[in-house]
Amino acid sequence: MAVRFALALLLCTPATILAQKPDAPIGQDPALNWAQRMFERQNVDFGIVARGAECKTHLKVKNLYQETIFITNVSTSCGCSAAKPSSNQILSGQEAYIEISMDTVRFMREKTSAALVTLSEPTKGLSLEVRIPLKVYIRTDVVFSPGVVSF
């Protein structure tokens, strides 16, 4: 009996719960609101990229609900980034994507921004803006491909 109680206590500790959050599938993290649960990731880090490189990703948004969800607005907080949706409505159980890109031609070094996506469900009067932080470090040196030039 004591072993079962100790095992149950160990499985319910905050450290165990926190360890499960990063790997939680879409919609499973209880700390997120209904709109945030629809997103595949809660941030985008492009890492270190060369200046002038194409820096683009697609962020999956899945409708976990019975009602149709509408993407009513997509924007970014800085001119160094851009975002656009693949569709303005997501039927129940379906997916859409937010294409996010960073401008590596006009900007250099560390750039942070955010994609701002507003989701709504009009029959229930629900509307929320989800802020997805974006991060990239754009190298300032010149990069050649291939890395060797022979004269």
Salt bridges, closest charged atoms under 4 A:
GLU67 OE2 - LYS124 NZ 2.53
GLU95 OE2 - LYS60 NZ 3.71
GLU99 OE2 - LYS56 NZ 3.93
GLU99 OE1 - HIS58 NE2 3.35
ASP103 OD2 - ARG106 NE 2.68
ASP141 OD2 - ARG139 NH2 3.03
